[in-house]
Amino acid sequence: MAEEIKVTPKGYKENPDLLPTPLNQRWYGMGTWMLMMFSLNTCIPMFFLGPIGATMGLNIWQVLVGAFIGNLAAAIVVWLNGTVGVKYAIGYPIQLREPFGFRGIHIPIVLRGLAGAMWFGIEAYVGSLALVMIILMAIGVPAEENMAMAIRYIPIALVLYVGSFVAVMRHGLKGIGRVADWGGPLLLIYYVWLVIWLTRSPQFAANIPNLFVSSTGYFSAGFGIYLAVQTNWWATFGLNVSDLSRGINPRKPNVLPIGIFVGIVVCQVLGAALGFMAVKLTGHIVPQDLIVTFAPGIPVVILGLIFCFVAPWSTDITANSPPLIDLLMTEGKMSWKRAVVIAAVIAFFVAPWWAVQSGPGIVDYITAWASNYGILLGPIAGIMVANFWVVRKKKYDVQKLYTYGPDGPWYSKGWSKAAYASFVLTWVLCYIIAYPTHQIVVMGGFPFPGGVIWYPAVLFSFGLYILFAKKVFKAEGSS
């Protein structure tokens, strides 16, 4: 029988929302968790993964292989870190205290929060686009003019989008679970039907052979960028998965890995294939535009656009907003409800309505972002996994995580030398391998490791942390 996890914060005042989740609120079973992963995964940007693969010159088989490898790697990290939430009912900020130190959590929280904010804004943009297109359809704007006109009014729709987000998220984990039960799967089912309908249409049947045409190989730069985009897609969630997994019923631990594999890996492979087929058959990149232009009948179009609104909305609720809320609660000392409101305001301003002026523009924006931030999150993931599974051997003293001072995870004045030495050295090693492999991109005039750099970043930090914690800074490796 699972027991209630109770702690008493010592030496400081804890945010009540960061205490272990009460047992009576840990109710996610297989159905809820798997559907939550589907909703977390099934969003409009997921269908952009197909056009991204097409832009890189890949064929359908290369898209499927890249999607499977990229998402399986991310899913493994999600499972390894999510186990902590299931076992100890703690979220990401508290989980970080063990490997990084009580005070050392600030940098990984900020980095994950910023990544979440960017994705929050992207999803809010595409969801609001669908909302505007519904309204324009209702007032009789022709399909060929709909999308171009809709982009102009996205800021207005964003207000409605973030307002509905606040209304649900203020109810906490219970509100998240209810919304996630039905958000994304509806869009996935609709898109499967739409693509099948396209393949059976004489207008597009002649384009089916284009699915199997490739202009690049598996070891090309194009496939590498595609693999990086697929992996980085959920490398973010691999850090803060405990924010949600702490709601899983502790009597059902197998819910975590099964739901992750089916809801993330299988779903993402399917979504990437559907997006690729749609763009190759029709030449239209943006799902909303595809639906408005080709779906048979206004009721079917409106239904599809409704799903295009709900799917990114549910993904923001389950995946993108929690790390930003963590950042506001820990660094800003806000309550959950206040942090939700501030997160919504931030999402409005980071949504790229000020940067994107066309359908292809949003695809370019997402590709540039999703292929180049693995270096920020990979080292954090490796350190977290190494700490729990190797250094601490899957055992945490939860009361210690809520103790400020030498009796808690204090290390060197609250900072872990092992973690930060691993983090910095991983960056150095990644730069060393990024230059000769042409994985350096220039962002804001600064050379930055991009591409598939997440993979070596995870492996380097994993090995370095074990070495430093057990051999160099031996006190940090002691139980």
Secondary structure, DSSP 4 states (H G I P E B T S, - for coil): ---------BSSPPPGGGSPPPGGG--B-HHHHHHHHHHHH-SHHHHHHHHHHHHTT--HHHHHHHHHHHHHHHHHHHHHHHHHHHHH---HHHHHHHHH-TTTTHHHHHHHHHHHHHHHHHHHHHHHHHHHHHHHHHTT--HHHHHHHHGGGHHHHHHHHHHHHHHHHTTHHHHHHHHHTTHHHHHHHHHHHHHHHHHTSHHHHTTGGGGG--SS-TTSHHHHHHHHHHHHHHHTHHHHTHHHHTTB-TT-TTHHHHHHIIIIIIHHHHHHHHHHHHHHHH---SHHHHHHHHSSSHHHHHHHHHHHHHHHHHHIIIIIHHHHHHHHHHHS---HHHHHHHHHHHHHHHSGGGT--SHHHHHHHHHHHHTS-HHHHHHHHHHHHHIIIIISTT---HHHHTB-STTSS-TBTTB-HHHHHHHHHHHHHHHHHHTTTT-EEEETTEEEE-GGGHHHHHHHHHHHHHHIIIIISGGGG--
